[in-house]
Amino acid sequence: MILPSQDPTFPAIEDLLSWTSKRQQALGSNVANMDTPGYRAKDYNFESELSNTLALAKTSDKHINPITDGADARMYELETPEKPNGNNVDMDRELTEITKNGVQYLTLVQYLNQKIRTLRSAITDGGR
């Protein structure tokens, strides 16, 4: 049994929650600057952050090799079509990504809550 102090889930979830918060700020900045001349929309890549945070380890020769993606969760500039004023914010894309990011955040919070409930149950009911 993995003790809570040895469980890598909590730090990983904490990192992912921080990351989704940071991404929400970037997406919100894009929306706020949708009419700013020359503004370039920015974003982060969830898949690369997820693979970096929850890195898989090969513990047996029979296991499939984990996918290695050296990309860091760095902000990148979007390559969406540019408007006449040089701005490239696509409002439909931004609102879709804000919604997806919110769902990812809620999913992480729900998972964390379930993990805490399971630990609480084990502590409370484990001595019976």
N, C-alpha and C positions, 0 to 999 in steps of 0.2 A: 504494500500500500504506500502511496506517495503521501508524505506529510505535507500540510499546507505550506510550510516554509520551503519545501523542495519543489513544489508545483510551479512549473514555468508558465502556467496559464495566466496567472494574475499580472505579472509584468508585461506579458505579451498583449493582453487585453488593454492594460493601461496605455501602452504605446499606441495601439490602434485607435483607442478613444482620443488620445491627444492628436494623432494624425488626422482623424476625421474632423476634429475641431479646427485644425489648421487649414485643412482643405476647404471647409465651409467658409472660412475667412477669405480665402483666395477667390472662391466662387462669388461671394458677396461683393468683393472688391470689383470683380468683372462687371457685375450688374450695376453697381454704383457708378462705374465709369463707362457705361454703354454709349454715352454721347460725347465723351472726352476725345477731342481730335488727337489722332496718333496713338491712342492707348492700345496696347497689345494684351489680349486676354491670356491669362496664365492658369495653370492647373497642376495637379499632382497625379501620379499614377497609382491607384489603389492596389492593383495586382502586384506591382513590384514591391510595394510596402508590405503587403501581406506575406509575400514569399520571403522577404528579408526578415520580418518579425517572427514568423512561424517557420523558420528554416528547419528542413527535415534532415535528419541524420541517418546515414546508412549504418545499421548495426550488425548486419549479416550479409554474407555474399549472395544469399538468396533473395535479398530485397532489390527492388527496382531502384536504380540511381535517382536521387532527387534532382529536380530541375534546378540548374544553377543559373541565376540571373544576377549579374553583377551590377545592375542598375540600382542606384540609390534613390530614395524618395525625394528627389529634388524637384523644385518647381521648374516647369518648362513652359515655353511660349506656344500657344496654340497656332496651328496653321489653317485657320478658317478664312473664308473670303473676306477681303478688305472692303470697307465702305469708302465712298469718295473722300471722306475726311481722314483716312488712314487708320481708322478704328476697325478692329476685327472681332468685336464682341457679337456673338450670335445668341440672342436672348432665348430662343427655343432650346438651344443646347445647354445654356447656363441653368435654366429652370429645371430641365431634365436631370442634370448632374446634381443640382442642389437637392432634388427629391431623392435620387439614388443615394447620395451621401447621407441624408437624414435617415433613410431606411437602414443603411449599414450601421450607423451610430446606434439606432434603436435596437437592432439585432444584437450588437455587442453588449449593450446594457442589459438586455433580457438574458443573454447567455451568462453574463457575470452574476446577475441576480439569482439565476437558477443554480449556479455553482455555489454561491453563498448559502442558499437554502439547503442544498445537499450537505454541505459541511455542517451547517447548524443542526440539521436533522441527525447527522452522524454523531455529533457531540452530545445532543440531548438524548437521543434514543439508544446510543451505543452502550450505555451503562446498564441498560435494562435487561 
